[in-house]
Amino acid sequence: MKNAKERFYEYYQKAKAKNTLKSYKRGLELFLEYYGKDADTVLAERRADIQSENFEKVKHFDREVEAYYKWQITKTDTREPYALTSARSNTLGVIQFFKYFGLSISPNIATPPPTTHSYIPKIEELRRIFNVSDLRMKTIISLGLDLSWRISDFMVLKVSDLPTLDQETPIPIEKITEKEKVLSSTFISKESAELLRAYLPTLNPKNEYLFQTNHEGHLDNDSINYELHRVTEKAKVIIPKNKRFTFHSLRKRFLSTAYSIGIDHEISKLLVGKSIGQATETYLGDVKLKEAFVKVREEALSLSNGTIKSEMESKDKRIEELQAEVKELRTMMKTMSEIYGKEILEKAKAELHVSGEKGETKLSPFEALRLMAKLREKEEQKAYEKMLENGNGDNHVKQ
């Protein structure tokens, strides 16, 4: 016959999402370690307490679970405290364990303070944080910015997931994301490839994970966010009140930069592992993705920042490229206006009417194109705002 833990886990494996089971399992295992007894013994004690009809005994596990919660959020000589949200999540796993067996408890657990918003760091601040970090933390920050995945996907990366690093950068890398079950097609930057070449030889070959603990597992979200919090303080980067800098901030920095330099939001979605339409995915080829990644990560979000000379040369070259692009676009717009003037005006009037804008009847085709471009820009802005408002994967930093 299966023991109490196995039956509890089996039920939630079938009835709940994978992350719910993972959270409950982590909380219960930690409680059993804290309490010093196995799950079946704990249930037997709980039944005996209820059957005794003694008020003090009936409330015994309420007090034990309250003490367990306080133990988690208290710093000791051997470990840092858990974040309030993590401690509460762990405690809920224990409460659900008793509830599943019809032995419910009602501990008094404090509600964590309201969730605050992620701080999106400026590139200058990221560089300061990067520069004071050790090799592992530099690799986490650089690769985290490259991939811009949710932390649940990032922390389980294995060494075997990495492509060969001795190839031209940026290097393609793909992964099916846990939350949306979609393919993220993105790249590893030159900075991250160089860091990984130095970092990989430091790893324990018996541990398959890229970001290892001292045991057999991988760093969890609390550990990564705590280390980010520590190096942020070391870099003397001031985070505004009611905001926090976490791993999720790297994802938001990537998306914010992509929007500011005009990257199509569908391309950004595919890079960071968000769902898009199948027809659109087919249209977006590797070349478009690579060009977008280079513009965002290797040009706008370079962490090492290069030398002043190479940086200025790169900026001068980019200015020349942009000037040529603007000239070409203006020529194309004028040509389209001359060839398709009537159709453009009809399309513009229809779109401006639908959008609630007041279109002038004496618009030239060129002016009509410019107005429609502004409408497209507004639509693009709304799409990015929706992505940036999504707080999935955002975790509290330990205080």
Secondary structure, 3 states (H helix, E strand, C coil): CCCHHHHHHHHHHHHCCHHHHHHHHHHHHHHHHHHCCCHHHHHHHHHHHHHHCCHHHHCHHHHHHHHHHHHHCCCCCCCCCCCHHHHHHHHHHHHHHHHHCCCCCCCCCCCCCCCCEECCCCHHHHHHHHHCCCHHHHHHHHHHHHHCCCHHHHCCCEHHHCCCCCCCCCEEEEEECCCCCCEEEEEECHHHHHHHHHHHHHCCCCCCECCECCCCCECCHHHHHHHHHHHHHHCCCCCCCCEECCHHHHHHHHHHHHHHCCCCHHHHHHHHCCCCCHHHHHHCCHHHHHHHHHHHHHHHCCCCCCCHHHHHHHHHHHHHHHHHHHHHHHHHHHHHHHHCHHHHHHHHHHHHHHHCCCCCCCCCHHHHHHHHHHHHHHHHHHHHHHHHHCCCCCCCCCC
